[in-house]
Amino acid sequence: MMIDYLHPFIKVDMLVIQSLYDSWVSPYILNIGCVGAGIDTCSATQLEALQQHQAKTLKLIKVMVSKNSNSGVWAIGCSHHVMSVGTYSNANYKVNGVTL
């Protein structure tokens, strides 16, 4: 993951948005093509690889946000990483009164 190399240089507050079963990472990085068709179509071996990747992703995210108390994370189990664009990135959405 690119963030492995970048996060030590990030000095600003951030909201990390990452799918834990990313539909792009699965086929192109992990060589697992079942996620797009539905995780229930994955074999036991593929599911194990996805779980290992999820654990690595969570570990990296925890390291990143632990270095800045004003940072946060939205790590969802959905396979689609586009939830931060289009209608999902509406300036009217607020968390604790703060606009995202």
N, C-alpha and C positions, 0 to 999 in steps of 0.2 A: 504494500500500500504506500502511496506517495506520502501520506501523512507521517509515516515513520521517520522520514527525513526532514520534513518541514516544521513539525510542531515545536522543536526547540527554539526556533527563530521567531515564533509568533508571540508578540508582546502585548497584544490588545485583547480585550474581552471578546469572547466568541460564543456562538451557539452552534454546537456540532450537531448536524443532522445526518444520520446515517442509518440506512436499512441494515438490519442484522442478517438478512438473507438477500443480498443485493442481486437484482436480476441482470446486471451487467457484469459484476465480478464473477458470478457463478459460472457462466459459460466461457468467459474470456480469460479469467485468471485461474480459476479452479478446474476448468474443463468439465463442468457439470451442467448438462443441458436440461435437466428435468425441472428446474425451478420455474421457468416461464410457463410450463404446462400445468403447474401446481405442485407444491411440495409433496403432496400425497402420491405423486407418480415416481418419486425418487426411491432408489434402492437403499438398503441398509448401509451399504458402503458410502453411497453419496450423502446420505443423511449424516453419517459420522463425520465426513469431510466438512459438511456445512456447519456442524456443531463445533468442530475445531476452529473453523474460520470465525464463527460467531464469538467464541471465547477469546481469540486473539484480538478481534475488533474491540470487544468490550475492555480488554486489558489496556489497549492503546488509548481508548477514549478516556478511561479513568486516569491514566497518567497525564493526558493533556489537560483535562479540566481540574485536576488536583493542583496544578501549577498556578492557577488563577481562580481565586474564590468568586470572581464575578462572571465566570464562564459557566455554561450549562450544556446539557446534551438532550437530544431527542433521538433515541435509538429504538426504532420500532421493528417488530417482527415481520412487517410487510415486505415483500420482495421488490417493490417499486420505489426507487430513490428519487422520483420526480415530485414528491409531495411538498417540496419547498418552492416550487415554481407555479406560475399560473394562478389559479384561484386559491391555491393553498398559501400563497405569500401575500395575503391581503393586509394592508397597513392598518386595518381596523381590528385585527386580532391582537389581543392583549393577554399578558400573563402577569398577574399581580399588579395590574394597572399600567404595565409597561408595553408599549407598542413594539411588536416584533418587526 
